[in-house]
Structure formats: C-alpha cells, structure tokens
C-alpha cells in the first residue's frame, strides 16, 4: 500500500529478515534487498520461495557499501530503517 511495486526494479534499504521483501517481490520486476546484519540476510535468503529466487537478491551490506548501478532501479523502499 505504500507504493506501486508492479513491474518495478526495487531497491530495499534495510530488509532485515525479508518480511516486507517477500510481500513486494511477487509484484516487482526485481528486488535488490540489503541489510548490514548478515544473520538477518541469511534468514531472508532461507525464507525466499524458489519461485522468487530469480527476481530477488539479498545482500549483507550497509548503505555506504552497497553497489548499485546508476539508473538500475525504479523505486527505493525502506521501512523501519532509520
């Protein structure tokens, strides 16, 4: 309800254990979700259903460390990350 994720290339800042990621991923064209907590990212990867694995990528990184190609995302999403 926060945004229209349909067919968008989404960058999720602070994905945690992937709760919101897995809710938006079926709508999005792709999702790059990252969090600085490697344990949370491992949990998110493990929870990701097989049918979403081609369109969702989880990375353990901070906002300063994550590498995102210019113009490679349509929408940046974060919740509870401040």
C-alpha positions in Angstrom: 0.0 0.0 0.0 3.0 2.3 0.4 3.8 2.4 -3.3 3.1 0.7 -6.6 5.7 -2.0 -7.0 4.2 -3.6 -10.1 6.9 -4.3 -12.6 9.4 -2.0 -10.9 13.0 -2.6 -10.2 13.1 -2.1 -6.4 16.0 -1.4 -4.1 15.0 -2.2 -0.5 17.1 -0.5 2.2 17.3 -2.4 5.5 15.5 -5.5 4.5 16.0 -7.3 7.9 14.7 -10.9 7.7 12.8 -10.2 4.4 9.3 -9.8 5.8 8.4 -6.9 3.5 10.7 -8.0 0.7 8.7 -11.2 0.3 5.5 -9.2 0.3 6.5 -6.9 -2.6 8.7 -9.3 -4.6 5.7 -11.1 -6.4 4.7 -7.7 -7.8 8.1 -6.3 -8.7 10.2 -7.0 -11.7 13.2 -7.4 -9.4 14.3 -6.6 -5.9 17.7 -5.9 -4.5 17.3 -6.0 -0.8 20.1 -5.3 1.6 20.8 -5.0 5.3 24.0 -4.7 7.3 23.1 -7.6 9.6 24.4 -10.7 7.8 22.4 -13.1 10.1 19.1 -11.3 9.0 20.1 -11.5 5.4 20.8 -15.2 5.7 17.4 -15.7 7.2 15.8 -13.7 4.4 17.6 -15.8 1.8 16.4 -19.0 3.5 12.8 -17.8 3.6 12.7 -16.8 0.0 10.5 -19.2 -2.0 12.0 -20.9 -5.0 9.7 -19.1 -7.4 11.1 -15.7 -6.3 14.8 -16.6 -6.3 15.4 -15.4 -9.9 14.0 -11.9 -9.2 15.1 -11.3 -5.6 18.7 -10.7 -4.5 19.7 -10.3 -0.8 23.0 -8.6 0.1 24.7 -8.1 3.5 25.9 -4.5 3.3 25.4 -1.1 4.7 24.1 1.8 2.6 27.6 3.0 2.2 28.9 -0.3 1.0 26.1 -1.4 -1.4 27.0 -1.0 -5.1 24.0 -0.1 -7.3 24.4 0.7 -11.0 23.1 4.1 -11.9 19.6 4.0 -13.3 19.2 0.3 -12.4 16.3 0.9 -10.0 12.9 2.5 -10.4 11.9 2.7 -6.7 13.8 2.8 -3.4 11.9 1.5 -0.5 12.7 1.4 3.2 10.7 0.9 6.4 11.9 0.9 10.0 15.5 1.6 8.8 16.2 4.9 10.5 
